[in-house]
Amino acid sequence: MRIIVARQSTVTAPDVEREPTDAELDALVLEEPLIAAGLELLDAEIAVLDRMLSELDQRRLRRARRRVLAARRALANQTATTAELGA
């Protein structure tokens, strides 16, 4: 039986040891409001899992959904503007 091995050493570091690039960090900063809004929505959904929705719970869920949509819209507009400026 022949043993198969790579003839060259790896060119890039394994994913476990690799640090995020500046571009990846910048993308995370841009998405931070959307991530926060998503966590807020998740928190509101978890809070009402085991009970009937009250008027206050309904308002909280509605507000959280609106924040997620607003954050998505802002992110889409921001990336569209950035793409237009870069082109």
PDB file of N, CA, C and O in Angstrom:
ATOM      1  N   MET A   1       0.828  -1.171   0.000  1.00  0.00           N
ATOM      2  CA  MET A   1       0.000   0.000   0.000  1.00  0.00           C
ATOM      3  C   MET A   1       0.884   1.250   0.000  1.00  0.00           C
ATOM      4  O   MET A   1       1.838   1.354   0.770  1.00  0.00           O
ATOM      5  N   ARG A   2       0.547   2.182  -0.871  1.00  0.00           N
ATOM      6  CA  ARG A   2       1.314   3.422  -0.943  1.00  0.00           C
ATOM      7  C   ARG A   2       0.699   4.466  -0.040  1.00  0.00           C
ATOM      8  O   ARG A   2      -0.522   4.561   0.089  1.00  0.00           O
ATOM      9  N   ILE A   3       1.557   5.244   0.578  1.00  0.00           N
ATOM     10  CA  ILE A   3       1.090   6.341   1.430  1.00  0.00           C
ATOM     11  C   ILE A   3       1.033   7.600   0.578  1.00  0.00           C
ATOM     12  O   ILE A   3       1.997   7.946  -0.105  1.00  0.00           O
ATOM     13  N   ILE A   4      -0.100   8.276   0.625  1.00  0.00           N
ATOM     14  CA  ILE A   4      -0.276   9.502  -0.151  1.00  0.00           C
ATOM     15  C   ILE A   4      -0.080  10.696   0.780  1.00  0.00           C
ATOM     16  O   ILE A   4      -0.779  10.834   1.784  1.00  0.00           O
ATOM     17  N   VAL A   5       0.875  11.554   0.436  1.00  0.00           N
ATOM     18  CA  VAL A   5       1.122  12.754   1.227  1.00  0.00           C
ATOM     19  C   VAL A   5       1.287  13.933   0.287  1.00  0.00           C
ATOM     20  O   VAL A   5       1.547  13.759  -0.904  1.00  0.00           O
ATOM     21  N   ALA A   6       1.135  15.118   0.820  1.00  0.00           N
ATOM     22  CA  ALA A   6       1.334  16.315   0.014  1.00  0.00           C
ATOM     23  C   ALA A   6       2.818  16.497  -0.258  1.00  0.00           C
ATOM     24  O   ALA A   6       3.657  16.266   0.613  1.00  0.00           O
ATOM     25  N   ARG A   7       3.125  16.908  -1.462  1.00  0.00           N
ATOM     26  CA  ARG A   7       4.528  17.115  -1.814  1.00  0.00           C
ATOM     27  C   ARG A   7       5.015  18.485  -1.389  1.00  0.00           C
ATOM     28  O   ARG A   7       6.220  18.709  -1.272  1.00  0.00           O
ATOM     29  N   GLN A   8       4.102  19.391  -1.161  1.00  0.00           N
ATOM     30  CA  GLN A   8       4.484  20.734  -0.737  1.00  0.00           C
ATOM     31  C   GLN A   8       3.871  21.017   0.625  1.00  0.00           C
ATOM     32  O   GLN A   8       2.841  20.457   1.000  1.00  0.00           O
ATOM     33  N   SER A   9       4.536  21.900   1.348  1.00  0.00           N
ATOM     34  CA  SER A   9       3.945  22.308   2.626  1.00  0.00           C
ATOM     35  C   SER A   9       2.787  23.262   2.337  1.00  0.00           C
ATOM     36  O   SER A   9       2.700  23.833   1.249  1.00  0.00           O
ATOM     37  N   THR A  10       1.927  23.425   3.290  1.00  0.00           N
ATOM     38  CA  THR A  10       0.769  24.281   3.076  1.00  0.00           C
ATOM     39  C   THR A  10       1.204  25.730   2.902  1.00  0.00           C
ATOM     40  O   THR A  10       2.158  26.191   3.529  1.00  0.00           O
ATOM     41  N   VAL A  11       0.495  26.424   2.050  1.00  0.00           N
ATOM     42  CA  VAL A  11       0.830  27.810   1.748  1.00  0.00           C
ATOM     43  C   VAL A  11       0.158  28.752   2.741  1.00  0.00           C
ATOM     44  O   VAL A  11       0.761  29.740   3.159  1.00  0.00           O
ATOM     45  N   THR A  12      -1.070  28.460   3.117  1.00  0.00           N
ATOM     46  CA  THR A  12      -1.791  29.307   4.069  1.00  0.00           C
ATOM     47  C   THR A  12      -1.914  28.589   5.405  1.00  0.00           C
ATOM     48  O   THR A  12      -1.822  27.363   5.481  1.00  0.00           O
ATOM     49  N   ALA A  13      -2.119  29.354   6.429  1.00  0.00           N
ATOM     50  CA  ALA A  13      -2.287  28.778   7.762  1.00  0.00           C
ATOM     51  C   ALA A  13      -3.636  28.091   7.851  1.00  0.00           C
ATOM     52  O   ALA A  13      -4.581  28.488   7.168  1.00  0.00           O
ATOM     53  N   PRO A  14      -3.736  27.083   8.670  1.00  0.00           N
ATOM     54  CA  PRO A  14      -5.040  26.444   8.868  1.00  0.00           C
ATOM     55  C   PRO A  14      -6.051  27.460   9.405  1.00  0.00           C
ATOM     56  O   PRO A  14      -5.675  28.448  10.036  1.00  0.00           O
ATOM     57  N   ASP A  15      -7.337  27.207   9.148  1.00  0.00           N
ATOM     58  CA  ASP A  15      -8.382  28.137   9.563  1.00  0.00           C
ATOM     59  C   ASP A  15      -8.413  28.356  11.067  1.00  0.00           C
ATOM     60  O   ASP A  15      -8.828  29.418  11.532  1.00  0.00           O
ATOM     61  N   VAL A  16      -7.981  27.369  11.825  1.00  0.00           N
ATOM     62  CA  VAL A  16      -8.020  27.485  13.276  1.00  0.00           C
ATOM     63  C   VAL A  16      -7.039  28.550  13.758  1.00  0.00           C
ATOM     64  O   VAL A  16      -7.328  29.262  14.720  1.00  0.00           O
ATOM     65  N   GLU A  17      -5.902  28.666  13.115  1.00  0.00           N
ATOM     66  CA  GLU A  17      -4.860  29.574  13.560  1.00  0.00           C
ATOM     67  C   GLU A  17      -4.936  30.946  12.888  1.00  0.00           C
ATOM     68  O   GLU A  17      -4.218  31.861  13.289  1.00  0.00           O
ATOM     69  N   ARG A  18      -5.774  31.104  11.894  1.00  0.00           N
ATOM     70  CA  ARG A  18      -5.811  32.334  11.117  1.00  0.00           C
ATOM     71  C   ARG A  18      -6.598  33.411  11.848  1.00  0.00           C
ATOM     72  O   ARG A  18      -7.689  33.154  12.357  1.00  0.00           O
ATOM     73  N   GLU A  19      -6.048  34.606  11.896  1.00  0.00           N
ATOM     74  CA  GLU A  19      -6.735  35.769  12.463  1.00  0.00           C
ATOM     75  C   GLU A  19      -7.612  36.394  11.386  1.00  0.00           C
ATOM     76  O   GLU A  19      -7.315  36.255  10.199  1.00  0.00           O
ATOM     77  N   PRO A  20      -8.689  37.081  11.772  1.00  0.00           N
ATOM     78  CA  PRO A  20      -9.523  37.741  10.761  1.00  0.00           C
ATOM     79  C   PRO A  20      -8.759  38.894  10.100  1.00  0.00           C
ATOM     80  O   PRO A  20      -7.961  39.579  10.739  1.00  0.00           O
ATOM     81  N   THR A  21      -9.021  39.083   8.835  1.00  0.00           N
ATOM     82  CA  THR A  21      -8.370  40.167   8.109  1.00  0.00           C
ATOM     83  C   THR A  21      -9.053  41.486   8.446  1.00  0.00           C
ATOM     84  O   THR A  21     -10.125  41.505   9.051  1.00  0.00           O
ATOM     85  N   ASP A  22      -8.422  42.588   8.047  1.00  0.00           N
ATOM     86  CA  ASP A  22      -9.018  43.904   8.282  1.00  0.00           C
ATOM     87  C   ASP A  22     -10.350  44.037   7.561  1.00  0.00           C
ATOM     88  O   ASP A  22     -11.279  44.650   8.087  1.00  0.00           O
ATOM     89  N   ALA A  23     -10.457  43.469   6.362  1.00  0.00           N
ATOM     90  CA  ALA A  23     -11.712  43.540   5.609  1.00  0.00           C
ATOM     91  C   ALA A  23     -12.821  42.772   6.327  1.00  0.00           C
ATOM     92  O   ALA A  23     -13.964  43.225   6.371  1.00  0.00           O
ATOM     93  N   GLU A  24     -12.485  41.619   6.885  1.00  0.00           N
ATOM     94  CA  GLU A  24     -13.490  40.844   7.626  1.00  0.00           C
ATOM     95  C   GLU A  24     -13.937  41.580   8.884  1.00  0.00           C
ATOM     96  O   GLU A  24     -15.122  41.574   9.220  1.00  0.00           O
ATOM     97  N   LEU A  25     -13.002  42.210   9.574  1.00  0.00           N
ATOM     98  CA  LEU A  25     -13.349  42.983  10.761  1.00  0.00           C
ATOM     99  C   LEU A  25     -14.211  44.195  10.408  1.00  0.00           C
ATOM    100  O   LEU A  25     -15.150  44.526  11.131  1.00  0.00           O
ATOM    101  N   ASP A  26     -13.885  44.858   9.286  1.00  0.00           N
ATOM    102  CA  ASP A  26     -14.692  45.992   8.830  1.00  0.00           C
ATOM    103  C   ASP A  26     -16.107  45.552   8.483  1.00  0.00           C
ATOM    104  O   ASP A  26     -17.068  46.270   8.762  1.00  0.00           O
ATOM    105  N   ALA A  27     -16.240  44.374   7.873  1.00  0.00           N
ATOM    106  CA  ALA A  27     -17.567  43.857   7.531  1.00  0.00           C
ATOM    107  C   ALA A  27     -18.370  43.570   8.788  1.00  0.00           C
ATOM    108  O   ALA A  27     -19.577  43.809   8.820  1.00  0.00           O
ATOM    109  N   LEU A  28     -17.716  43.059   9.824  1.00  0.00           N
ATOM    110  CA  LEU A  28     -18.414  42.811  11.087  1.00  0.00           C
ATOM    111  C   LEU A  28     -18.873  44.108  11.737  1.00  0.00           C
ATOM    112  O   LEU A  28     -19.960  44.167  12.312  1.00  0.00           O
ATOM    113  N   VAL A  29     -18.056  45.136  11.647  1.00  0.00           N
ATOM    114  CA  VAL A  29     -18.440  46.433  12.209  1.00  0.00           C
ATOM    115  C   VAL A  29     -19.653  46.983  11.468  1.00  0.00           C
ATOM    116  O   VAL A  29     -20.548  47.558  12.087  1.00  0.00           O
ATOM    117  N   LEU A  30     -19.690  46.811  10.147  1.00  0.00           N
ATOM    118  CA  LEU A  30     -20.844  47.270   9.371  1.00  0.00           C
ATOM    119  C   LEU A  30     -22.111  46.505   9.740  1.00  0.00           C
ATOM    120  O   LEU A  30     -23.201  47.078   9.748  1.00  0.00           O
ATOM    121  N   GLU A  31     -21.979  45.238  10.041  1.00  0.00           N
ATOM    122  CA  GLU A  31     -23.137  44.386  10.344  1.00  0.00           C
ATOM    123  C   GLU A  31     -23.527  44.414  11.819  1.00  0.00           C
ATOM    124  O   GLU A  31     -24.517  43.789  12.202  1.00  0.00           O
ATOM    125  N   GLU A  32     -22.776  45.119  12.646  1.00  0.00           N
ATOM    126  CA  GLU A  32     -23.030  45.122  14.082  1.00  0.00           C
ATOM    127  C   GLU A  32     -24.443  45.585  14.460  1.00  0.00           C
ATOM    128  O   GLU A  32     -25.055  44.960  15.326  1.00  0.00           O
ATOM    129  N   PRO A  33     -24.992  46.646  13.856  1.00  0.00           N
ATOM    130  CA  PRO A  33     -26.371  47.026  14.204  1.00  0.00           C
ATOM    131  C   PRO A  33     -27.393  45.934  13.854  1.00  0.00           C
ATOM    132  O   PRO A  33     -28.356  45.727  14.593  1.00  0.00           O
ATOM    133  N   LEU A  34     -27.187  45.250  12.752  1.00  0.00           N
ATOM    134  CA  LEU A  34     -28.090  44.167  12.367  1.00  0.00           C
ATOM    135  C   LEU A  34     -27.984  42.998  13.345  1.00  0.00           C
ATOM    136  O   LEU A  34     -28.992  42.393  13.709  1.00  0.00           O
ATOM    137  N   ILE A  35     -26.785  42.690  13.759  1.00  0.00           N
ATOM    138  CA  ILE A  35     -26.585  41.610  14.723  1.00  0.00           C
ATOM    139  C   ILE A  35     -27.258  41.955  16.046  1.00  0.00           C
ATOM    140  O   ILE A  35     -27.916  41.107  16.649  1.00  0.00           O
ATOM    141  N   ALA A  36     -27.095  43.194  16.499  1.00  0.00           N
ATOM    142  CA  ALA A  36     -27.714  43.617  17.761  1.00  0.00           C
ATOM    143  C   ALA A  36     -29.239  43.567  17.660  1.00  0.00           C
ATOM    144  O   ALA A  36     -29.907  43.128  18.596  1.00  0.00           O
ATOM    145  N   ALA A  37     -29.789  44.011  16.534  1.00  0.00           N
ATOM    146  CA  ALA A  37     -31.243  43.974  16.343  1.00  0.00           C
ATOM    147  C   ALA A  37     -31.748  42.533  16.298  1.00  0.00           C
ATOM    148  O   ALA A  37     -32.817  42.231  16.827  1.00  0.00           O
ATOM    149  N   GLY A  38     -30.990  41.658  15.676  1.00  0.00           N
ATOM    150  CA  GLY A  38     -31.364  40.250  15.626  1.00  0.00           C
ATOM    151  C   GLY A  38     -31.359  39.607  17.004  1.00  0.00           C
ATOM    152  O   GLY A  38     -32.226  38.795  17.324  1.00  0.00           O
ATOM    153  N   LEU A  39     -30.375  39.976  17.819  1.00  0.00           N
ATOM    154  CA  LEU A  39     -30.332  39.455  19.185  1.00  0.00           C
ATOM    155  C   LEU A  39     -31.498  39.976  20.014  1.00  0.00           C
ATOM    156  O   LEU A  39     -32.060  39.249  20.833  1.00  0.00           O
ATOM    157  N   GLU A  40     -31.855  41.225  19.798  1.00  0.00           N
ATOM    158  CA  GLU A  40     -32.998  41.791  20.509  1.00  0.00           C
ATOM    159  C   GLU A  40     -34.296  41.068  20.125  1.00  0.00           C
ATOM    160  O   GLU A  40     -35.134  40.782  20.980  1.00  0.00           O
ATOM    161  N   LEU A  41     -34.447  40.778  18.830  1.00  0.00           N
ATOM    162  CA  LEU A  41     -35.619  40.030  18.381  1.00  0.00           C
ATOM    163  C   LEU A  41     -35.631  38.624  18.980  1.00  0.00           C
ATOM    164  O   LEU A  41     -36.673  38.153  19.435  1.00  0.00           O
ATOM    165  N   LEU A  42     -34.504  37.967  18.983  1.00  0.00           N
ATOM    166  CA  LEU A  42     -34.409  36.634  19.567  1.00  0.00           C
ATOM    167  C   LEU A  42     -34.754  36.661  21.053  1.00  0.00           C
ATOM    168  O   LEU A  42     -35.450  35.774  21.548  1.00  0.00           O
ATOM    169  N   ASP A  43     -34.276  37.663  21.752  1.00  0.00           N
ATOM    170  CA  ASP A  43     -34.577  37.804  23.170  1.00  0.00           C
ATOM    171  C   ASP A  43     -36.080  37.988  23.394  1.00  0.00           C
ATOM    172  O   ASP A  43     -36.646  37.401  24.316  1.00  0.00           O
ATOM    173  N   ALA A  44     -36.718  38.792  22.561  1.00  0.00           N
ATOM    174  CA  ALA A  44     -38.159  39.010  22.675  1.00  0.00           C
ATOM    175  C   ALA A  44     -38.927  37.720  22.371  1.00  0.00           C
ATOM    176  O   ALA A  44     -39.917  37.416  23.036  1.00  0.00           O
ATOM    177  N   GLU A  45     -38.476  36.969  21.377  1.00  0.00           N
ATOM    178  CA  GLU A  45     -39.149  35.716  21.025  1.00  0.00           C
ATOM    179  C   GLU A  45     -38.992  34.676  22.135  1.00  0.00           C
ATOM    180  O   GLU A  45     -39.935  33.946  22.440  1.00  0.00           O
ATOM    181  N   ILE A  46     -37.818  34.609  22.730  1.00  0.00           N
ATOM    182  CA  ILE A  46     -37.589  33.653  23.815  1.00  0.00           C
ATOM    183  C   ILE A  46     -38.451  34.003  25.019  1.00  0.00           C
ATOM    184  O   ILE A  46     -38.958  33.115  25.703  1.00  0.00           O
ATOM    185  N   ALA A  47     -38.618  35.298  25.277  1.00  0.00           N
ATOM    186  CA  ALA A  47     -39.391  35.729  26.443  1.00  0.00           C
ATOM    187  C   ALA A  47     -40.849  35.296  26.372  1.00  0.00           C
ATOM    188  O   ALA A  47     -41.488  35.118  27.409  1.00  0.00           O
ATOM    189  N   VAL A  48     -41.383  35.125  25.172  1.00  0.00           N
ATOM    190  CA  VAL A  48     -42.805  34.791  25.038  1.00  0.00           C
ATOM    191  C   VAL A  48     -43.043  33.347  24.606  1.00  0.00           C
ATOM    192  O   VAL A  48     -44.157  32.999  24.215  1.00  0.00           O
ATOM    193  N   LEU A  49     -42.039  32.521  24.669  1.00  0.00           N
ATOM    194  CA  LEU A  49     -42.190  31.136  24.223  1.00  0.00           C
ATOM    195  C   LEU A  49     -43.222  30.353  25.023  1.00  0.00           C
ATOM    196  O   LEU A  49     -43.994  29.579  24.456  1.00  0.00           O
ATOM    197  N   ASP A  50     -43.237  30.548  26.314  1.00  0.00           N
ATOM    198  CA  ASP A  50     -44.055  29.687  27.162  1.00  0.00           C
ATOM    199  C   ASP A  50     -45.271  30.388  27.770  1.00  0.00           C
ATOM    200  O   ASP A  50     -45.801  29.948  28.791  1.00  0.00           O
ATOM    201  N   ARG A  51     -45.708  31.473  27.143  1.00  0.00           N
ATOM    202  CA  ARG A  51     -46.886  32.146  27.674  1.00  0.00           C
ATOM    203  C   ARG A  51     -47.675  32.793  26.546  1.00  0.00           C
ATOM    204  O   ARG A  51     -47.192  32.954  25.426  1.00  0.00           O
ATOM    205  N   MET A  52     -48.885  33.151  26.878  1.00  0.00           N
ATOM    206  CA  MET A  52     -49.732  33.851  25.911  1.00  0.00           C
ATOM    207  C   MET A  52     -49.201  35.266  25.733  1.00  0.00           C
ATOM    208  O   MET A  52     -48.683  35.867  26.674  1.00  0.00           O
ATOM    209  N   LEU A  53     -49.333  35.795  24.521  1.00  0.00           N
ATOM    210  CA  LEU A  53     -48.844  37.144  24.243  1.00  0.00           C
ATOM    211  C   LEU A  53     -49.773  38.186  24.857  1.00  0.00           C
ATOM    212  O   LEU A  53     -50.984  38.168  24.638  1.00  0.00           O
ATOM    213  N   SER A  54     -49.191  39.076  25.615  1.00  0.00           N
ATOM    214  CA  SER A  54     -49.945  40.223  26.106  1.00  0.00           C
ATOM    215  C   SER A  54     -49.768  41.357  25.097  1.00  0.00           C
ATOM    216  O   SER A  54     -48.998  41.236  24.143  1.00  0.00           O
ATOM    217  N   GLU A  55     -50.467  42.429  25.309  1.00  0.00           N
ATOM    218  CA  GLU A  55     -50.329  43.592  24.422  1.00  0.00           C
ATOM    219  C   GLU A  55     -48.902  44.126  24.453  1.00  0.00           C
ATOM    220  O   GLU A  55     -48.361  44.523  23.422  1.00  0.00           O
ATOM    221  N   LEU A  56     -48.295  44.135  25.635  1.00  0.00           N
ATOM    222  CA  LEU A  56     -46.916  44.595  25.774  1.00  0.00           C
ATOM    223  C   LEU A  56     -45.949  43.682  25.017  1.00  0.00           C
ATOM    224  O   LEU A  56     -45.020  44.162  24.367  1.00  0.00           O
ATOM    225  N   ASP A  57     -46.166  42.370  25.102  1.00  0.00           N
ATOM    226  CA  ASP A  57     -45.319  41.414  24.382  1.00  0.00           C
ATOM    227  C   ASP A  57     -45.444  41.602  22.869  1.00  0.00           C
ATOM    228  O   ASP A  57     -44.451  41.548  22.145  1.00  0.00           O
ATOM    229  N   GLN A  58     -46.656  41.819  22.409  1.00  0.00           N
ATOM    230  CA  GLN A  58     -46.872  42.040  20.974  1.00  0.00           C
ATOM    231  C   GLN A  58     -46.136  43.288  20.506  1.00  0.00           C
ATOM    232  O   GLN A  58     -45.513  43.287  19.444  1.00  0.00           O
ATOM    233  N   ARG A  59     -46.208  44.351  21.299  1.00  0.00           N
ATOM    234  CA  ARG A  59     -45.495  45.589  20.939  1.00  0.00           C
ATOM    235  C   ARG A  59     -43.993  45.368  20.914  1.00  0.00           C
ATOM    236  O   ARG A  59     -43.303  45.847  20.014  1.00  0.00           O
ATOM    237  N   ARG A  60     -43.487  44.639  21.906  1.00  0.00           N
ATOM    238  CA  ARG A  60     -42.050  44.367  21.973  1.00  0.00           C
ATOM    239  C   ARG A  60     -41.591  43.575  20.748  1.00  0.00           C
ATOM    240  O   ARG A  60     -40.549  43.879  20.167  1.00  0.00           O
ATOM    241  N   LEU A  61     -42.356  42.572  20.361  1.00  0.00           N
ATOM    242  CA  LEU A  61     -42.009  41.788  19.173  1.00  0.00           C
ATOM    243  C   LEU A  61     -42.076  42.639  17.911  1.00  0.00           C
ATOM    244  O   LEU A  61     -41.192  42.565  17.057  1.00  0.00           O
ATOM    245  N   ARG A  62     -43.124  43.443  17.798  1.00  0.00           N
ATOM    246  CA  ARG A  62     -43.257  44.317  16.623  1.00  0.00           C
ATOM    247  C   ARG A  62     -42.092  45.283  16.513  1.00  0.00           C
ATOM    248  O   ARG A  62     -41.531  45.471  15.433  1.00  0.00           O
ATOM    249  N   ARG A  63     -41.733  45.891  17.628  1.00  0.00           N
ATOM    250  CA  ARG A  63     -40.603  46.836  17.619  1.00  0.00           C
ATOM    251  C   ARG A  63     -39.301  46.133  17.248  1.00  0.00           C
ATOM    252  O   ARG A  63     -38.500  46.661  16.477  1.00  0.00           O
ATOM    253  N   ALA A  64     -39.099  44.958  17.794  1.00  0.00           N
ATOM    254  CA  ALA A  64     -37.873  44.215  17.499  1.00  0.00           C
ATOM    255  C   ALA A  64     -37.816  43.836  16.020  1.00  0.00           C
ATOM    256  O   ALA A  64     -36.759  43.938  15.397  1.00  0.00           O
ATOM    257  N   ARG A  65     -38.943  43.401  15.451  1.00  0.00           N
ATOM    258  CA  ARG A  65     -38.970  43.068  14.022  1.00  0.00           C
ATOM    259  C   ARG A  65     -38.693  44.300  13.171  1.00  0.00           C
ATOM    260  O   ARG A  65     -37.968  44.226  12.179  1.00  0.00           O
ATOM    261  N   ARG A  66     -39.273  45.436  13.562  1.00  0.00           N
ATOM    262  CA  ARG A  66     -39.033  46.680  12.813  1.00  0.00           C
ATOM    263  C   ARG A  66     -37.575  47.097  12.880  1.00  0.00           C
ATOM    264  O   ARG A  66     -37.018  47.582  11.895  1.00  0.00           O
ATOM    265  N   ARG A  67     -36.953  46.909  14.044  1.00  0.00           N
ATOM    266  CA  ARG A  67     -35.529  47.254  14.161  1.00  0.00           C
ATOM    267  C   ARG A  67     -34.671  46.377  13.266  1.00  0.00           C
ATOM    268  O   ARG A  67     -33.713  46.854  12.657  1.00  0.00           O
ATOM    269  N   VAL A  68     -35.013  45.094  13.184  1.00  0.00           N
ATOM    270  CA  VAL A  68     -34.265  44.188  12.299  1.00  0.00           C
ATOM    271  C   VAL A  68     -34.425  44.636  10.849  1.00  0.00           C
ATOM    272  O   VAL A  68     -33.446  44.702  10.104  1.00  0.00           O
ATOM    273  N   LEU A  69     -35.654  44.942  10.451  1.00  0.00           N
ATOM    274  CA  LEU A  69     -35.885  45.386   9.075  1.00  0.00           C
ATOM    275  C   LEU A  69     -35.167  46.694   8.786  1.00  0.00           C
ATOM    276  O   LEU A  69     -34.588  46.862   7.713  1.00  0.00           O
ATOM    277  N   ALA A  70     -35.200  47.623   9.738  1.00  0.00           N
ATOM    278  CA  ALA A  70     -34.514  48.901   9.546  1.00  0.00           C
ATOM    279  C   ALA A  70     -33.002  48.704   9.442  1.00  0.00           C
ATOM    280  O   ALA A  70     -32.342  49.358   8.634  1.00  0.00           O
ATOM    281  N   ALA A  71     -32.456  47.805  10.259  1.00  0.00           N
ATOM    282  CA  ALA A  71     -31.018  47.533  10.204  1.00  0.00           C
ATOM    283  C   ALA A  71     -30.644  46.864   8.886  1.00  0.00           C
ATOM    284  O   ALA A  71     -29.597  47.164   8.312  1.00  0.00           O
ATOM    285  N   ARG A  72     -31.498  45.957   8.402  1.00  0.00           N
ATOM    286  CA  ARG A  72     -31.234  45.318   7.101  1.00  0.00           C
ATOM    287  C   ARG A  72     -31.278  46.343   5.976  1.00  0.00           C
ATOM    288  O   ARG A  72     -30.438  46.332   5.076  1.00  0.00           O
ATOM    289  N   ARG A  73     -32.273  47.230   6.040  1.00  0.00           N
ATOM    290  CA  ARG A  73     -32.390  48.264   5.007  1.00  0.00           C
ATOM    291  C   ARG A  73     -31.172  49.179   5.034  1.00  0.00           C
ATOM    292  O   ARG A  73     -30.612  49.494   3.985  1.00  0.00           O
ATOM    293  N   ALA A  74     -30.761  49.605   6.217  1.00  0.00           N
ATOM    294  CA  ALA A  74     -29.603  50.487   6.342  1.00  0.00           C
ATOM    295  C   ALA A  74     -28.337  49.809   5.829  1.00  0.00           C
ATOM    296  O   ALA A  74     -27.524  50.436   5.151  1.00  0.00           O
ATOM    297  N   LEU A  75     -28.174  48.534   6.153  1.00  0.00           N
ATOM    298  CA  LEU A  75     -26.999  47.797   5.686  1.00  0.00           C
ATOM    299  C   LEU A  75     -27.022  47.647   4.167  1.00  0.00           C
ATOM    300  O   LEU A  75     -25.995  47.815   3.510  1.00  0.00           O
ATOM    301  N   ALA A  76     -28.187  47.332   3.611  1.00  0.00           N
ATOM    302  CA  ALA A  76     -28.293  47.185   2.156  1.00  0.00           C
ATOM    303  C   ALA A  76     -28.017  48.508   1.457  1.00  0.00           C
ATOM    304  O   ALA A  76     -27.321  48.540   0.442  1.00  0.00           O
ATOM    305  N   ASN A  77     -28.553  49.593   1.989  1.00  0.00           N
ATOM    306  CA  ASN A  77     -28.306  50.907   1.393  1.00  0.00           C
ATOM    307  C   ASN A  77     -26.850  51.305   1.516  1.00  0.00           C
ATOM    308  O   ASN A  77     -26.282  51.896   0.598  1.00  0.00           O
ATOM    309  N   GLN A  78     -26.244  50.984   2.645  1.00  0.00           N
ATOM    310  CA  GLN A  78     -24.847  51.335   2.859  1.00  0.00           C
ATOM    311  C   GLN A  78     -23.932  50.558   1.926  1.00  0.00           C
ATOM    312  O   GLN A  78     -23.002  51.128   1.356  1.00  0.00           O
ATOM    313  N   THR A  79     -24.186  49.255   1.764  1.00  0.00           N
ATOM    314  CA  THR A  79     -23.346  48.465   0.876  1.00  0.00           C
ATOM    315  C   THR A  79     -23.588  48.833  -0.580  1.00  0.00           C
ATOM    316  O   THR A  79     -22.663  48.781  -1.391  1.00  0.00           O
ATOM    317  N   ALA A  80     -24.823  49.207  -0.927  1.00  0.00           N
ATOM    318  CA  ALA A  80     -25.106  49.651  -2.296  1.00  0.00           C
ATOM    319  C   ALA A  80     -24.376  50.955  -2.587  1.00  0.00           C
ATOM    320  O   ALA A  80     -23.813  51.124  -3.668  1.00  0.00           O
ATOM    321  N   THR A  81     -24.384  51.866  -1.637  1.00  0.00           N
ATOM    322  CA  THR A  81     -23.691  53.144  -1.809  1.00  0.00           C
ATOM    323  C   THR A  81     -22.199  52.921  -1.919  1.00  0.00           C
ATOM    324  O   THR A  81     -21.535  53.543  -2.747  1.00  0.00           O
ATOM    325  N   THR A  82     -21.665  52.035  -1.089  1.00  0.00           N
ATOM    326  CA  THR A  82     -20.250  51.731  -1.134  1.00  0.00           C
ATOM    327  C   THR A  82     -19.870  51.099  -2.466  1.00  0.00           C
ATOM    328  O   THR A  82     -18.818  51.405  -3.028  1.00  0.00           O
ATOM    329  N   ALA A  83     -20.725  50.220  -2.967  1.00  0.00           N
ATOM    330  CA  ALA A  83     -20.450  49.572  -4.250  1.00  0.00           C
ATOM    331  C   ALA A  83     -20.490  50.590  -5.389  1.00  0.00           C
ATOM    332  O   ALA A  83     -19.684  50.507  -6.316  1.00  0.00           O
ATOM    333  N   GLU A  84     -21.420  51.550  -5.331  1.00  0.00           N
ATOM    334  CA  GLU A  84     -21.486  52.576  -6.370  1.00  0.00           C
ATOM    335  C   GLU A  84     -20.274  53.464  -6.337  1.00  0.00           C
ATOM    336  O   GLU A  84     -19.764  53.846  -7.390  1.00  0.00           O
ATOM    337  N   LEU A  85     -19.792  53.810  -5.148  1.00  0.00           N
ATOM    338  CA  LEU A  85     -18.629  54.671  -5.045  1.00  0.00           C
ATOM    339  C   LEU A  85     -17.368  53.945  -5.493  1.00  0.00           C
ATOM    340  O   LEU A  85     -16.462  54.552  -6.064  1.00  0.00           O
ATOM    341  N   GLY A  86     -17.316  52.646  -5.231  1.00  0.00           N
ATOM    342  CA  GLY A  86     -16.149  51.861  -5.602  1.00  0.00           C
ATOM    343  C   GLY A  86     -16.082  51.559  -7.087  1.00  0.00           C
ATOM    344  O   GLY A  86     -15.002  51.288  -7.611  1.00  0.00           O
ATOM    345  N   ALA A  87     -17.222  51.600  -7.782  1.00  0.00           N
ATOM    346  CA  ALA A  87     -17.256  51.247  -9.200  1.00  0.00           C
ATOM    347  C   ALA A  87     -16.881  52.388 -10.087  1.00  0.00           C
ATOM    348  O   ALA A  87     -16.864  52.240 -11.309  1.00  0.00           O
TER     349      ALA A  87
END
